[in-house]
Amino acid sequence: MILLYKYQVKNNLMKKFILFLILPFLISLTYFSFGQTASNDLLLIEINDKFGYINKSGEIVIEPQFKYANSFSEGLAVISMPDEDEAYGGKYGYIDSTGTLIISPKYNTASNFTHGWARVKQEFGGFIYINKLGKPMMNNTFFECYNVHNFPIPVRETRKSKAGYIDKKGTYVIEAKFDVAFPFIEGYAVVAMNQKYGYINLQGVFLIQPKFYRANYFQNGLAKVIIQDEKSGDKREGFINKKGKYIVPPSFCVGCAKDFSEGLAAVTSDGKKWGFINTNGKIVIAAQFEKATIFKEGLAKVKFNGKYGFIDKSGNWIIKPKYDNVSNFNNGIASIYQKNERMGYIDKHEKYIWRAKKPKKKEMEESPYDKY
């Protein structure tokens, strides 16, 4: 009995000790999970030239106070303090979903977090990558680099050096030998050598030889490329598959075709009226719009008779054109802009989530809000 009592006391003490060790971790994990979830519901607003955030019920969660702000990504958002702020004015840092400064504004530029990394530019020096505590992810400094879409990362160390790809430790895994190098998307990366663009795999091997005047990422298994006639200098756009075969021949003028998204791409043959083609190059929505963009969440924003609205993949109006500007839908919500109302947010049923008050005197400029 005495031995059992001693064991129970010892066991209880051990439980308390273990709980004492892991409780802070559990609290921080719970807080981070809550912050991550909450931040996904925050929408950027501007009132009196200051940026803040509302939730999806239209309630102000973070008071407008920033000179610049961006959408939340992985629980944090890039912000810039007003110029008159003596400590942080004009510099960029990061806040969490409560508006608390997590990384002090001290950078000349800053980008959203992806995969736990963010690209920032130091006041004196080049670009570096930091984690969510503001600590450098590696010792390297770069003249040119990109947000972390995937690993390895394309970088250029100096203005005159070649571009290559590094891993998470900053070690080159693909030799720095390219004139231009872009991030990997769908397992392919666009690179250029001798002023010609092609595609490599994760081992740095050319899967599609550099022969294009310009080349875009692969989206939906297709990539938009531009070819140039060596004699006339004429440039044309078309789409290739991952074997480098033309699925849509290069018959469009430069700027007359958008990337594929959700199986469709906006195109124009005359630069005036836009329609949509499928991945076989067949026109599925007739050319009738003054402007057209990619499909996202089943809808595309288009311009008709001077106003923006949204269509579905059959070309039917889901939200009729009556806005001066709109964003694509993101998580079921789109920002809209009216000159007499400034801006607001609507859902797919065109119900307002929030809208700014009408300006009293001067007509407001177009909104700088997220272009999703």
SEVEXLUM-465649 format. One line per field, with one value per residue (C-alpha): residue number from 1; x, y, z. Coordinates in nm, 3 decimals, decimal comma, always signed. Each point is the difference from the previous one (the first is absolute). Layout:
<sites>
n: [NUM  ...]
x: [X  ...]
y: [Y  ...]
z: [Z  ...]
</sites>
This chain:
<sites>
n: [1  2  3  4  5  6  7  8  9  10  11  12  13  14  15  16  17  18  19  20  21  22  23  24  25  26  27  28  29  30  31  32  33  34  35  36  37  38  39  40  41  42  43  44  45  46  47  48  49  50  51  52  53  54  55  56  57  58  59  60  61  62  63  64  65  66  67  68  69  70  71  72  73  74  75  76  77  78  79  80  81  82  83  84  85  86  87  88  89  90  91  92  93  94  95  96  97  98  99  100  101  102  103  104  105  106  107  108  109  110  111  112  113  114  115  116  117  118  119  120  121  122  123  124  125  126  127  128  129  130  131  132  133  134  135  136  137  138  139  140  141  142  143  144  145  146  147  148  149  150  151  152  153  154  155  156  157  158  159  160  161  162  163  164  165  166  167  168  169  170  171  172  173  174  175  176  177  178  179  180  181  182  183  184  185  186  187  188  189  190  191  192  193  194  195  196  197  198  199  200  201  202  203  204  205  206  207  208  209  210  211  212  213  214  215  216  217  218  219  220  221  222  223  224  225  226  227  228  229  230  231  232  233  234  235  236  237  238  239  240  241  242  243  244  245  246  247  248  249  250  251  252  253  254  255  256  257  258  259  260  261  262  263  264  265  266  267  268  269  270  271  272  273  274  275  276  277  278  279  280  281  282  283  284  285  286  287  288  289  290  291  292  293  294  295  296  297  298  299  300  301  302  303  304  305  306  307  308  309  310  311  312  313  314  315  316  317  318  319  320  321  322  323  324  325  326  327  328  329  330  331  332  333  334  335  336  337  338  339  340  341  342  343  344  345  346  347  348  349  350  351  352  353  354  355  356  357  358  359  360  361  362  363  364  365  366  367  368  369  370  371  372]
x: [+0,000  +0,284  +0,181  -0,319  -0,052  +0,356  -0,047  -0,322  +0,162  +0,299  -0,225  -0,214  +0,309  +0,129  -0,334  +0,011  +0,359  -0,082  -0,309  +0,214  +0,240  -0,255  -0,268  +0,171  +0,041  -0,367  -0,107  +0,221  -0,119  -0,363  +0,065  +0,176  -0,280  -0,259  +0,202  +0,043  -0,372  -0,103  +0,240  -0,154  -0,327  +0,146  -0,058  +0,199  -0,176  +0,101  -0,154  +0,139  +0,314  +0,080  -0,017  -0,156  -0,195  -0,356  -0,138  -0,249  -0,286  +0,119  +0,124  +0,326  +0,253  +0,316  -0,053  +0,121  +0,343  +0,250  +0,143  +0,006  -0,132  -0,036  -0,219  +0,086  +0,207  +0,087  -0,123  +0,198  -0,046  +0,244  -0,060  +0,170  -0,033  -0,080  +0,297  -0,054  +0,067  +0,348  +0,091  -0,139  -0,117  +0,027  +0,138  -0,163  -0,069  -0,259  -0,307  -0,212  -0,380  -0,036  +0,198  +0,301  +0,342  +0,175  +0,293  +0,088  -0,016  +0,365  +0,011  -0,007  -0,229  -0,169  -0,208  -0,256  +0,102  -0,013  +0,123  +0,109  +0,242  -0,028  +0,222  +0,100  +0,242  +0,231  +0,057  +0,367  +0,060  -0,196  -0,286  -0,006  -0,248  -0,142  -0,220  -0,305  +0,219  +0,186  +0,314  +0,203  -0,054  +0,355  +0,308  -0,034  -0,094  -0,132  -0,029  -0,307  -0,225  -0,368  -0,270  +0,029  -0,249  +0,190  +0,351  +0,260  -0,008  +0,129  +0,250  +0,260  +0,276  +0,114  -0,118  +0,260  -0,014  -0,200  -0,316  -0,026  -0,202  +0,072  -0,144  -0,115  +0,359  +0,105  +0,197  -0,020  -0,174  -0,032  +0,306  -0,018  +0,025  -0,323  -0,063  -0,344  -0,154  -0,353  -0,166  -0,113  -0,370  -0,147  +0,354  +0,130  +0,194  +0,042  +0,364  +0,182  +0,335  +0,135  -0,323  -0,216  -0,246  -0,062  -0,093  +0,207  -0,087  +0,102  +0,338  +0,074  -0,039  -0,174  -0,334  -0,090  +0,296  +0,044  -0,149  -0,277  +0,010  -0,189  -0,163  -0,246  -0,063  -0,194  -0,361  -0,242  +0,277  +0,031  +0,236  -0,026  +0,305  +0,101  +0,191  +0,167  +0,051  +0,372  -0,056  -0,304  +0,035  -0,371  -0,094  -0,285  -0,141  -0,114  -0,019  +0,217  -0,037  +0,273  +0,158  +0,047  -0,271  -0,235  -0,354  -0,111  +0,211  +0,179  -0,260  -0,077  +0,167  +0,213  -0,229  -0,300  -0,014  -0,017  +0,131  -0,225  -0,188  -0,264  +0,018  -0,069  +0,205  -0,110  +0,104  -0,062  +0,062  -0,040  +0,109  -0,351  -0,232  +0,094  -0,136  +0,119  +0,154  +0,034  +0,320  -0,062  +0,002  -0,373  -0,200  -0,255  -0,104  -0,037  +0,210  -0,222  +0,177  +0,217  +0,227  +0,023  +0,212  +0,061  -0,266  +0,019  -0,246  -0,210  -0,041  +0,190  -0,014  -0,072  -0,070  -0,310  -0,131  +0,254  -0,091  +0,126  -0,196  +0,049  -0,082  +0,004  +0,170  -0,302  +0,022  -0,310  -0,013  +0,016  +0,052  -0,100  +0,247  -0,057  +0,324  +0,289  +0,252  +0,004  +0,244  -0,030  -0,179  +0,215  -0,157  -0,342  +0,054  +0,098  +0,087  -0,200  +0,052  -0,250  +0,106  -0,289  +0,046  +0,377  +0,024  -0,159  -0,016  -0,272  -0,066  -0,104  -0,364  +0,100  -0,075  +0,216  +0,237  +0,123  +0,013  +0,176  -0,183  -0,044  +0,268  -0,130  +0,187  +0,249  -0,040  +0,221  +0,267  -0,022  +0,054  +0,339  -0,156  +0,106  -0,006  -0,044]
y: [+0,000  +0,241  -0,089  +0,059  +0,340  +0,104  -0,106  +0,198  +0,311  -0,037  -0,062  +0,307  +0,215  -0,129  +0,079  +0,354  +0,039  -0,119  +0,223  +0,294  -0,065  -0,041  +0,248  +0,305  -0,192  -0,099  +0,357  +0,140  -0,269  +0,080  +0,371  -0,050  -0,224  +0,257  +0,283  -0,193  -0,072  +0,352  +0,166  -0,187  +0,180  +0,350  +0,240  +0,312  +0,337  +0,366  +0,290  +0,353  -0,125  -0,248  -0,376  -0,243  -0,328  -0,121  -0,351  -0,166  +0,146  +0,348  +0,084  +0,193  -0,228  +0,203  +0,375  +0,178  +0,133  -0,119  +0,186  -0,330  -0,347  -0,329  -0,308  -0,255  -0,301  -0,281  +0,205  +0,319  +0,308  +0,256  +0,354  +0,338  +0,272  +0,365  +0,221  +0,215  -0,301  +0,082  -0,359  -0,193  +0,254  -0,117  -0,344  -0,341  -0,264  -0,263  -0,016  -0,291  -0,023  +0,210  +0,288  -0,069  +0,068  -0,335  +0,117  +0,367  +0,222  +0,032  -0,119  +0,199  -0,260  -0,315  -0,280  -0,247  -0,315  -0,324  -0,334  +0,190  +0,223  +0,365  +0,207  +0,339  +0,271  +0,147  +0,373  -0,047  -0,307  -0,241  -0,243  -0,264  -0,265  +0,009  -0,226  +0,101  +0,114  +0,235  -0,214  -0,054  -0,344  -0,004  +0,220  +0,077  +0,343  +0,035  +0,265  -0,178  -0,275  -0,097  -0,096  -0,364  -0,176  -0,326  -0,124  +0,037  +0,383  +0,202  +0,269  +0,237  +0,113  +0,313  +0,211  -0,154  -0,362  -0,283  -0,139  -0,343  -0,194  -0,053  -0,232  +0,091  +0,019  +0,246  -0,261  -0,001  -0,311  +0,129  +0,183  +0,378  +0,006  +0,159  +0,354  -0,014  -0,254  -0,018  -0,216  -0,357  -0,043  -0,343  -0,143  +0,228  +0,326  +0,265  +0,092  +0,195  -0,053  +0,212  +0,204  -0,306  -0,151  -0,365  -0,232  -0,211  -0,268  -0,017  -0,141  +0,295  -0,205  +0,164  -0,168  +0,258  +0,162  +0,381  +0,113  +0,245  +0,378  -0,012  -0,274  -0,015  -0,246  -0,319  +0,030  -0,290  -0,186  +0,272  +0,296  +0,316  +0,068  +0,274  -0,066  +0,257  -0,018  +0,057  +0,186  +0,217  +0,026  -0,079  -0,152  -0,244  -0,180  -0,359  -0,286  -0,310  -0,313  -0,143  -0,179  +0,329  -0,079  +0,279  -0,061  +0,347  +0,127  +0,336  +0,208  +0,268  +0,340  +0,074  +0,078  -0,156  -0,317  -0,056  -0,306  -0,303  -0,030  -0,256  -0,135  +0,326  +0,293  +0,346  +0,096  +0,272  -0,005  +0,371  +0,152  +0,139  -0,285  -0,286  -0,354  -0,332  -0,317  -0,346  -0,207  -0,126  +0,354  -0,003  +0,319  -0,079  +0,355  +0,237  +0,316  +0,276  +0,156  +0,312  -0,167  -0,348  -0,174  -0,348  -0,223  -0,042  -0,188  -0,062  +0,367  +0,251  +0,377  +0,162  +0,349  +0,070  +0,341  +0,171  -0,190  -0,314  -0,308  -0,378  -0,288  -0,376  -0,251  -0,005  +0,375  +0,071  +0,313  -0,090  +0,359  +0,252  +0,269  +0,311  +0,058  +0,230  -0,260  -0,337  -0,265  -0,370  -0,203  -0,137  -0,230  +0,104  +0,376  +0,267  +0,366  +0,245  +0,366  +0,268  +0,360  +0,128  -0,256  -0,054  -0,374  -0,297  -0,379  -0,228  -0,376  -0,210  +0,088  +0,368  +0,062  +0,273  -0,110  +0,356  +0,325  +0,327  +0,326  +0,221  +0,268  +0,345  +0,225  -0,120  -0,308  -0,279  -0,174  -0,370  -0,236  -0,169  -0,305  -0,360  -0,130  -0,362]
z: [+0,000  +0,091  -0,320  -0,201  +0,170  -0,076  -0,363  -0,030  +0,150  -0,226  -0,301  +0,077  +0,039  -0,332  -0,167  +0,140  -0,113  -0,352  -0,011  +0,116  -0,289  -0,276  +0,113  -0,150  -0,325  -0,002  +0,071  -0,274  -0,241  +0,082  -0,042  -0,331  -0,130  +0,104  -0,153  -0,322  -0,027  +0,098  -0,242  -0,292  +0,071  +0,005  -0,288  -0,080  +0,015  -0,041  +0,191  -0,027  -0,175  +0,280  -0,032  +0,246  +0,004  +0,043  +0,052  -0,232  +0,202  -0,094  +0,351  +0,038  +0,169  -0,052  -0,011  -0,316  +0,097  -0,261  -0,295  -0,191  +0,074  -0,183  +0,034  +0,269  -0,096  +0,240  +0,295  -0,067  -0,217  -0,140  +0,123  -0,019  +0,261  -0,088  -0,087  +0,310  +0,224  +0,134  +0,083  -0,298  -0,258  -0,360  +0,089  -0,040  +0,262  +0,096  +0,225  +0,120  -0,014  +0,317  -0,151  +0,223  -0,152  -0,031  -0,211  +0,045  -0,312  -0,104  -0,360  -0,324  -0,158  +0,126  -0,151  +0,131  +0,184  -0,198  +0,136  +0,313  -0,196  -0,102  -0,228  +0,139  -0,107  +0,259  +0,029  -0,085  -0,212  -0,213  +0,047  +0,272  +0,115  +0,353  +0,211  +0,202  +0,287  -0,231  +0,008  -0,321  -0,153  -0,140  -0,012  -0,371  -0,137  -0,353  -0,269  -0,135  +0,135  +0,016  +0,245  +0,096  -0,226  +0,017  +0,070  -0,138  -0,021  -0,299  +0,103  -0,141  +0,236  -0,184  -0,292  -0,230  +0,122  -0,154  +0,160  +0,160  +0,258  +0,369  +0,265  +0,351  +0,122  -0,268  -0,192  -0,378  -0,127  -0,356  -0,130  -0,042  -0,379  -0,121  -0,124  +0,162  +0,238  +0,139  +0,274  -0,058  -0,078  -0,076  +0,007  -0,279  +0,023  -0,269  -0,066  -0,269  -0,168  -0,285  +0,001  -0,065  +0,247  +0,080  +0,288  +0,242  +0,254  +0,366  -0,098  -0,226  -0,318  -0,296  -0,067  -0,265  -0,170  +0,016  -0,330  +0,093  +0,002  +0,333  +0,209  +0,290  +0,280  -0,056  +0,112  -0,040  -0,187  -0,266  -0,032  -0,207  -0,215  -0,243  -0,320  -0,221  -0,375  -0,059  -0,325  +0,063  +0,378  +0,032  +0,337  +0,067  +0,306  +0,030  +0,253  +0,038  +0,211  +0,222  -0,294  -0,178  -0,258  -0,110  +0,122  -0,107  -0,295  +0,042  -0,181  +0,260  +0,014  +0,307  +0,293  -0,174  +0,213  +0,376  +0,185  +0,044  +0,327  +0,088  -0,355  -0,186  -0,131  -0,107  -0,355  -0,256  -0,373  -0,065  +0,333  +0,053  +0,091  +0,234  +0,027  +0,145  -0,144  +0,153  +0,020  -0,355  -0,132  -0,071  +0,066  +0,272  +0,095  -0,295  -0,022  +0,139  +0,298  +0,011  +0,257  +0,146  +0,264  +0,136  +0,153  +0,376  +0,217  -0,311  -0,092  -0,213  +0,019  -0,336  -0,127  -0,208  -0,109  +0,224  +0,318  +0,175  +0,099  +0,032  -0,235  +0,047  -0,231  -0,229  -0,051  +0,209  +0,213  +0,368  +0,109  -0,266  -0,112  +0,206  +0,192  -0,092  +0,113  +0,176  +0,118  -0,069  +0,267  +0,280  +0,261  -0,127  +0,033  -0,255  +0,043  -0,212  -0,075  -0,089  -0,058  +0,206  +0,278  -0,006  +0,076  +0,172  +0,022  -0,134  +0,006  -0,299  +0,061  -0,038  +0,366  +0,153  +0,274  +0,049  -0,191  +0,061  +0,050  -0,302  -0,036  +0,082  -0,241  -0,257  -0,214  +0,130  -0,203  -0,084  +0,290  +0,053  +0,163  -0,043  -0,352  +0,088]
</sites>
